[in-house]
Every structure is written in structure tokens, then in C-alpha cells.
Amino acid sequence: MPGPASAFRALAIVAAALPVLAAALPPSAASAAPETRGPRTFVALSTVDPTIIQDLRYPTGHNFVGEPVDGYDQPLCILTRPAALALRDAQRRLLRRGHSLKVYDCYRPQRAVDHFVRWAGDLADERMKREFYPRIDKSRLFADGYIAGKSGHSRGSTVDVTLVRMPAHTTRPYVTGEPLTPCHAPEDARFPDNSLDMGTGFDCFDTLSHTGDPRIQGPQRANRQFLKETLAAAGFVNLPEEWWHFTLAAEPFPDTYHDFPVSWMSLIQP
């Protein structure tokens, strides 16, 4: 067993290292999620249900902006605890039916929404147009409701989600600069995704993304209804303009838009 002197030296080494470790963290890491130990806590979804598949797009370049979005310090799904528990309930029912949830986005800090707004105002940046908004003039993104200054995601109980048939097969990663294909194209012509065919890809700025669009029929319509009904049974409400967008009806922060970064550090109680 180490003696008191050895223990003291070990503590001194740790204390000396703390300023160095703190300096190595990004400035945003100083912000923490509120109420991280109460009933309305923010949690990492993987700690509540590790079986839910995660394909988080905004920490990467495969999104409508074409680059990692501000505030996504790590590829991590953070939600309020009630929202995460509700997703776990939905997942348990889905697994019994041979399916799984897959999330594309969860909590979104306000700084990320601000990034979207700046991007939408830069009409010259259309690097991802061919995939995500091929039939929409970028100057119409605000007027048509595709971009706004506030997002329900920032309240922490909204999730962008789809369904995957189990066992899930692996899909290839996006390669920056690769040729893009329209999000409204047939499933075999869109960017590959291991989810059920919902008629469009995720984040497709097109009226075909409206959950009840009458042009979506057959298996695609059935898949949307399967997703909607499953999440409704777990307490979520769908946004009619986006088949993938669901908000917990009893969300604990209905009027609060948070801005702590998406990172494990944000979940540590200060």
C-alpha cells in the first residue's frame, strides 16, 4: 500500500494537471446542461437505451449545410430524460416486431440553429443543393418554413428518427465531395440508408417530406404510418411537414431554448 507521502504526491500531480486539461477543452465545454440530476435531466440516449441506432448527421459533412454544424462537439444524442425514456418504450415494442429506431438528430443547441440561419442567408453556398433541396430556390428557405430562427430541438425533447428492419445492415459513409443524388429520388437512387423506405431521405426540403403527402402511397406510406403510430403510442407528436420529426407532448421545457454544446462534458454536473 502506498504511504501518505506517495498519496500526497499523486494528488499533487492530479492537481497540477487540471489546468492543462481544462485548457485543452473547447471553450464551449464550460457550459453544462441544466438540471443534470433532477427528474427533468438531460441524458445521453445511449445510456438509457443502447439498442437504438444512431446516425447523427450534423457533427459530419453529410447534411444540408455541407460541414459540421456549430455546437455539435461530439456525435452524441442528448435528450431530456422523459424523451429518452419514451423512446426506450417505443424501442421495446419495435424490437418485438423485428424493427429498431434510428435517430438522425436529437437535442440541438441554439448556436446550431444560428449556423443554419447564417447558411440560409448565404445564397452563394449551394454545395449540397442537389441532394437536400434540389427543387427549392434557396432564397425561399425562410419563407417556405424550412429554416427558422428557433427549433423545437433546442428544447431537448424533439428527435429526428426513422425505422430500420432488424438485423440492421451497415451503410457506407458519406465521402466529402462525392456526387450527390436528389433526396426525393427513388430509394435505390438516393444516398444509401439502412432505414425503411419513407419516400424521401432525411432532411429533404420538399413537400414530398410532408407526412401525409398524397403522392406517397403503398409501402412508403405504410412505413410512415408505422413510425407515426409507434411514436404516438409513446407520447410523441409528429410535425406534419417532416415525416421524421417528433416532439414529446409532455416535454419538460416547452418554452426554453437551450444552447449548451452537444458533448459528454455538457452532461457532467459542475
C-alpha positions as CSV (number, residue, x, y, z in Angstrom):
1,M,0.0,0.0,0.0
2,P,1.4,3.5,-0.8
3,G,2.2,5.6,2.2
4,P,0.9,9.1,2.9
5,A,3.8,10.7,1.1
6,S,3.1,8.8,-2.1
7,A,-0.6,9.6,-1.9
8,F,0.2,13.3,-1.4
9,R,2.5,13.3,-4.5
10,A,-0.2,11.6,-6.6
11,L,-2.8,14.2,-5.6
12,A,-0.3,17.0,-6.3
13,I,0.3,15.6,-9.9
14,V,-3.5,15.4,-10.5
15,A,-4.0,19.0,-9.2
16,A,-1.2,20.3,-11.4
17,A,-2.7,18.6,-14.4
18,L,-6.2,20.0,-14.0
19,P,-5.4,23.5,-15.5
20,V,-3.8,21.8,-18.5
21,L,-6.8,19.5,-19.1
22,A,-9.2,22.5,-18.8
23,A,-7.2,24.5,-21.3
24,A,-7.4,21.6,-23.7
25,L,-11.2,21.6,-23.7
26,P,-13.0,23.8,-26.3
27,P,-14.4,27.0,-24.7
28,S,-18.0,25.7,-25.2
29,A,-17.3,22.7,-22.9
30,A,-17.6,25.1,-19.9
31,S,-21.4,25.1,-20.5
32,A,-23.4,22.3,-18.9
33,A,-26.9,21.0,-19.4
34,P,-29.3,22.4,-16.7
35,E,-30.8,20.2,-14.0
36,T,-28.5,17.3,-14.8
37,R,-29.6,15.4,-11.7
38,G,-33.3,16.1,-11.5
39,P,-36.3,14.5,-13.0
40,R,-36.0,16.7,-16.0
41,T,-32.4,15.9,-16.6
42,F,-30.7,15.8,-19.9
43,V,-29.1,12.4,-20.7
44,A,-27.2,10.6,-23.4
45,L,-29.7,8.4,-25.2
46,S,-27.2,5.6,-25.3
47,T,-27.2,5.4,-21.5
48,V,-30.9,4.9,-21.5
49,D,-31.2,2.5,-24.5
50,P,-28.0,1.4,-26.2
51,T,-30.0,-0.6,-28.8
52,I,-31.4,2.5,-30.6
53,I,-29.3,3.1,-33.7
54,Q,-27.7,6.5,-34.1
55,D,-26.8,8.0,-37.4
56,L,-26.1,11.6,-36.4
57,R,-25.7,13.9,-39.4
58,Y,-24.9,17.3,-38.0
59,P,-21.5,16.6,-36.5
60,T,-20.5,15.5,-40.0
61,G,-20.4,17.0,-43.5
62,H,-23.4,15.0,-44.7
63,N,-26.1,17.5,-44.1
64,F,-27.7,20.4,-46.0
65,V,-25.0,22.8,-44.8
66,G,-22.2,20.5,-46.1
67,E,-20.0,20.8,-43.0
68,P,-20.1,20.0,-39.2
69,V,-22.6,22.3,-37.6
70,D,-21.7,24.7,-34.7
71,G,-22.4,23.2,-31.3
72,Y,-22.0,19.5,-32.2
73,D,-18.7,18.9,-30.4
74,Q,-19.3,15.1,-30.4
75,P,-21.5,12.6,-32.3
76,L,-23.9,12.3,-29.3
77,C,-27.7,12.1,-29.0
78,I,-28.7,14.1,-25.9
79,L,-32.4,14.3,-24.8
80,T,-34.4,15.2,-21.8
81,R,-34.8,12.1,-19.6
82,P,-38.5,11.9,-20.2
83,A,-38.0,11.9,-24.0
84,A,-35.2,9.3,-23.8
85,L,-37.4,7.0,-21.6
86,A,-40.3,7.4,-24.0
87,L,-38.1,6.4,-26.9
88,R,-37.0,3.4,-24.9
89,D,-40.6,2.3,-24.6
90,A,-41.2,2.7,-28.3
91,Q,-38.0,0.7,-29.0
92,R,-39.0,-2.2,-26.8
93,R,-42.2,-2.6,-28.8
94,L,-40.4,-2.2,-32.1
95,L,-37.8,-4.9,-31.3
96,R,-40.5,-7.4,-30.6
97,R,-41.7,-6.7,-34.2
98,G,-38.3,-7.0,-35.7
99,H,-37.5,-3.3,-36.1
100,S,-35.5,-0.6,-34.4
101,L,-35.5,3.2,-34.1
102,K,-32.7,5.1,-35.7
103,V,-32.1,8.8,-34.7
104,Y,-30.6,11.4,-37.0
105,D,-30.7,14.3,-34.6
106,C,-31.7,14.9,-31.0
107,Y,-31.1,18.0,-28.8
108,R,-29.8,20.9,-31.0
109,P,-28.2,23.9,-29.4
110,Q,-29.3,27.4,-30.3
111,R,-25.8,28.0,-31.8
112,A,-26.5,25.3,-34.3
113,V,-29.8,26.9,-35.3
114,D,-27.9,30.2,-35.7
115,H,-25.5,28.4,-38.0
116,F,-28.4,27.2,-40.2
117,V,-29.7,30.8,-40.3
118,R,-26.4,32.2,-41.4
119,W,-26.0,29.4,-44.0
120,A,-29.5,30.1,-45.4
121,G,-28.7,33.8,-45.8
122,D,-25.6,32.9,-47.9
123,L,-27.3,32.3,-51.3
124,A,-24.0,31.6,-53.0
125,D,-23.4,28.4,-50.9
126,E,-25.3,25.7,-52.6
127,R,-22.8,22.9,-52.3
128,M,-25.5,20.4,-51.0
129,K,-28.4,21.6,-53.1
130,R,-28.6,18.6,-55.4
131,E,-29.3,16.3,-52.5
132,F,-31.2,18.2,-49.9
133,Y,-33.2,20.9,-51.8
134,P,-33.0,20.2,-55.5
135,R,-36.4,21.7,-56.3
136,I,-36.4,24.6,-53.9
137,D,-34.8,28.0,-54.5
138,K,-32.5,28.7,-51.6
139,S,-33.9,32.2,-51.3
140,R,-37.3,30.6,-50.3
141,L,-36.0,28.5,-47.4
142,F,-37.2,31.0,-44.7
143,A,-40.5,31.9,-46.4
144,D,-41.4,28.2,-47.0
145,G,-40.6,27.3,-43.4
146,Y,-37.6,25.0,-44.0
147,I,-35.3,27.3,-41.9
148,A,-36.3,29.3,-38.8
149,G,-34.6,31.2,-36.0
150,K,-35.8,28.8,-33.3
151,S,-36.2,25.0,-33.3
152,G,-38.1,22.6,-31.0
153,H,-34.9,20.5,-30.9
154,S,-33.3,23.2,-28.7
155,R,-35.9,22.4,-26.0
156,G,-34.4,18.9,-25.7
157,S,-37.5,16.7,-26.3
158,T,-37.6,16.6,-30.1
159,V,-36.0,13.9,-32.2
160,D,-35.5,13.2,-35.9
161,V,-36.0,9.5,-36.3
162,T,-36.7,6.6,-38.7
163,L,-37.2,2.9,-38.6
164,V,-34.8,0.1,-39.5
165,R,-35.6,-3.6,-40.1
166,M,-33.5,-5.9,-38.0
167,P,-30.9,-7.1,-38.3
168,A,-29.6,-3.8,-39.5
169,H,-27.1,-3.8,-42.3
170,T,-24.2,-1.4,-42.4
171,T,-24.4,1.5,-44.8
172,R,-21.3,3.1,-46.3
173,P,-20.1,6.5,-45.0
174,Y,-20.6,9.7,-47.0
175,V,-17.5,10.9,-48.8
176,T,-17.0,14.6,-48.9
177,G,-17.3,15.9,-52.5
178,E,-18.9,12.8,-53.8
179,P,-21.7,13.2,-56.5
180,L,-25.0,14.0,-54.8
181,T,-28.4,12.5,-55.7
182,P,-31.8,14.1,-55.0
183,C,-33.4,13.2,-51.7
184,H,-36.8,12.8,-53.4
185,A,-35.4,10.2,-55.9
186,P,-36.5,6.5,-55.7
187,E,-34.9,4.6,-52.8
188,D,-32.3,2.9,-55.0
189,A,-31.1,6.2,-56.4
190,R,-30.9,8.2,-53.1
191,F,-27.9,8.2,-50.8
192,P,-27.9,4.7,-49.2
193,D,-29.6,4.3,-45.9
194,N,-30.5,1.2,-44.0
195,S,-33.8,2.5,-42.9
196,L,-37.3,1.6,-44.2
197,D,-38.2,3.5,-47.4
198,M,-40.1,6.6,-46.3
199,G,-40.4,8.1,-49.8
200,T,-37.6,10.7,-49.3
201,G,-34.3,10.9,-47.5
202,F,-33.9,12.7,-44.1
203,D,-33.9,16.5,-44.2
204,C,-35.3,16.6,-47.7
205,F,-36.6,20.1,-48.2
206,D,-39.5,19.2,-50.4
207,T,-43.3,18.9,-50.0
208,L,-42.9,15.1,-50.5
209,S,-41.5,15.1,-47.0
210,H,-44.9,16.1,-45.6
211,T,-46.0,13.1,-43.6
212,G,-49.4,12.8,-45.2
213,D,-48.4,14.0,-48.7
214,P,-50.9,12.1,-51.0
215,R,-48.3,11.3,-53.6
216,I,-46.7,9.0,-51.1
217,Q,-48.6,5.7,-51.3
218,G,-48.1,1.9,-50.9
219,P,-45.2,0.6,-48.6
220,Q,-43.7,4.1,-48.2
221,R,-47.0,5.5,-46.8
222,A,-47.4,2.4,-44.6
223,N,-43.9,2.9,-43.2
224,R,-44.6,6.5,-42.3
225,Q,-47.8,5.4,-40.6
226,F,-45.9,2.7,-38.7
227,L,-43.4,5.2,-37.4
228,K,-46.0,7.8,-36.5
229,E,-48.3,5.3,-34.7
230,T,-45.5,3.7,-32.8
231,L,-44.2,7.1,-31.5
232,A,-47.7,8.4,-30.9
233,A,-48.2,5.4,-28.5
234,A,-45.1,6.5,-26.7
235,G,-46.3,10.1,-26.3
236,F,-44.7,11.8,-29.3
237,V,-46.4,14.2,-31.7
238,N,-45.3,14.4,-35.4
239,L,-44.6,17.6,-37.2
240,P,-46.8,17.3,-40.4
241,E,-44.2,18.9,-42.6
242,E,-41.5,16.4,-41.8
243,W,-42.1,12.6,-41.5
244,W,-39.0,12.2,-39.3
245,H,-39.7,15.0,-36.7
246,F,-41.3,14.1,-33.4
247,T,-41.7,16.0,-30.1
248,L,-42.7,14.6,-26.7
249,A,-46.1,16.0,-26.0
250,A,-45.3,16.4,-22.3
251,E,-41.9,18.0,-22.9
252,P,-40.4,19.4,-19.7
253,F,-39.0,22.6,-21.3
254,P,-41.8,23.8,-23.6
255,D,-40.7,27.4,-23.6
256,T,-36.9,27.1,-23.0
257,Y,-34.3,27.0,-25.9
258,H,-31.0,25.7,-24.6
259,D,-27.6,26.4,-26.0
260,F,-25.1,24.1,-24.2
261,P,-23.0,22.1,-26.7
262,V,-23.6,18.5,-27.7
263,S,-20.8,16.8,-25.7
264,W,-20.3,14.4,-22.9
265,M,-18.8,17.3,-20.9
266,S,-22.2,19.1,-21.0
267,L,-23.7,16.2,-19.1
268,I,-21.3,16.5,-16.2
269,Q,-22.7,18.3,-13.2
270,P,-20.5,21.3,-12.5
